[in-house]
Amino acid sequence: MTCRKSEALAFSLVTEINHAMARLVDIWDSIGIMEDQRVERMQTVKKHIDGLLHSMIMEEEALRHRIKTDIITFQKQLDTLCLELTLEPFKLEEKLTVLQMEKNLRCHVESLQKEKNERLREMNDFKKQDEELCVTLCADPYYIPTGSVPSRTQLQELKEHVERLNKEKESRVKVFSGLREDIRNLMEELGHEPESSLERESICPDADIFLLTHDNIKALKLLLSQLEIKKESLISARDSLKERAMSLWNRLSCPESEAEVFQEPAMSTLSDDIRRWQRFVEHLEELQKAQLEEVINKVRQELVVLWDKCMFGPDQRQAFDVHFCDDQYTTELLALHDSELLRMKIFYEEAQPILEDLEKWKRNWALFQEFERKAADPSRFSNRGGSLLRETKERGKVQKLLPKLEEELRGRVEDWEIVKGLSFLVYGQRVMDYISSQWEEHRLQKDKEKNERMSKKTETPQFKTPTKRAHGMTCAATPTPNKIRKTPSQLAPRSATVSSISSASSSGSSTTFLCVPGRPQLSAKRTKTTETSTGPRLPLQDFNSDKKPVQMSYSAFTSEFSRKANGDAVLNSTVKDVL
């Protein structure tokens, strides 16, 4: 279609030229121009047309040459850009005209040039930030060769490097701000004046005075730790002075109305507070010099209390007896007592876990001995309210706990002795020797009690208490069965039940049984007794008394028997004799 248009346009151009020449000829004819002049004029027209066409041809030829030159130039630029941008070489499509080739190359070059400029701009922005951050943080900048165009990967890595440095800067700024704030607060709290350049710079309000380097952070942390150590030291010194003041106050028995100094709030700085307590201690020490005897005696009382807490034996206390018994009250003697008191306090603090375990063992040892004592008491079998069961459970717990406590004590004492290189003594004995001596003493006491019981049995004459009967009552000599089935009318409340009592006399061959009128016998045992010719034998209590037997009814007897055991109840005629 395009060819047809151009051909038609060329044909119309020739036709128009022919028409134009025909008109010129007509004009020349009408004018009467001669042939020679016509030829001349024709040559002029031809010259114009040839010049115009030649000019146009030259221009188009120059255009073609320029396009070809541009194609070569663009191809070179494109190759260079692909190399700089680390891209694959650009390949033109086949069967393209020169003009299409030039256009494609030109557009691609412009695109790659734009990308190159964009990369260089981003690189310059990131490198500028990177350099500033690296100077602030004393870090190494991201390396990109000078004059080169960064790749997309390099730009991404540079961007990540800058972001990482920004985060690191924020973190360090936070750390720096916190450290400087803590240092400033500590200096104000301690009343410390900055001495070194680092201390002065650390409290300077200018935030940019410090480079955010690791070395500077370490320096600030070291300064902060030194100030914290100094604070602890000052607090310890203040507390020591306060404790010293309290100790002196108690020793001197100062009036309570003057104790307001202990309730006063702390001063604005620790240094001021220490100076205040120092002046107060010096004042109390001056007062102490005037009351040396009273003060030394109070220190001695404190020493005795500590010796008792630490379970010191006489040999351990004897080392200080020379000073303890010295009646020459001087400042030097007070200093010796204070030194011994301090030594005992330190020992008590170090040995407190062992001493607490010893106290626990002693408490359980006392419980164990108490249970052992109760075990020998026959009254424990009364078991009122389940006390015997509770006692048995508690005794089992104590018996299991004592070995555990002894093992724990052994371990603690061994560790203490390894660290201190000394033996841990309790009342002059090593701990396990002391415990062993307690067990041995307990065993000897048990053997002694056992021997005493055995000797009493062999020395005391054996005799049997005669059978107690209701006054004026006798029983047939016929044995009674051990158990008799009761009829419903014979059943009575448990509290009114009377156990049969049997006894044997020293002589006689007849057999008698205790009988209760109107009730079947609950139990009976064969006994030997002797009846006098005048009647049945009297109860032992009444027999040994000059008074006549007192008549007692069965209802009164059972009522008295059903009561809880007490000192006033008389259930057996032998009670008074036994008591």
Secondary structure, 3 states (H helix, E strand, C coil): CHHHHHHHHHHHHHHHHHHHHHHHHHHHHHHCCCHHHHHHHHHHHHHHHHHHHHHHHHHHHHHHHHHHHHHHHHHHHHHHHHHHCCCCCCCCCCCCCHHHHHHHHHHHHHHHHHHHHHHHHHHHHHHHHHHHHHHHHCCCCCCCCCCCCCCHHHHHHHHHHHHHHHHHHHHHHHHHHHHHHHHHHHHHHHCCCCCCHHHHHHCCCCHHHCCCCHHHHHHHHHHHHHHHHHHHHHHHHHHHHHHHHHHHHHHHCCCHHHCHHHHCCCCCCHHHHHHHHHHHHHHHHHHHHCCHHHHHHHHHHHHHHHHHHCCCCHHHHHCCHHHHCCCCCCHHHHHHHHHHHHHHHHHHHHHHHHHHHHHHHHHHHHHHHHHHHHHCCHHHHHCHHHHHHHHHHHHHHHHHHHHHHHHHHHHHHHHHHHHHCCCCEECCEEHHHHHHHHHHHHHHHHHHHHHHHHHHHHHCCCCCCCCCCCCCCCCCCCCCCCCCCCCHHHCCCHHHCCCCCCCCCCCCCECCCCCCCCCCCCCCCCCCECCECCECCCCHHHHCCCCCCCCCCHHHHHHHHHCCCCCCCCCCCCHHHHC
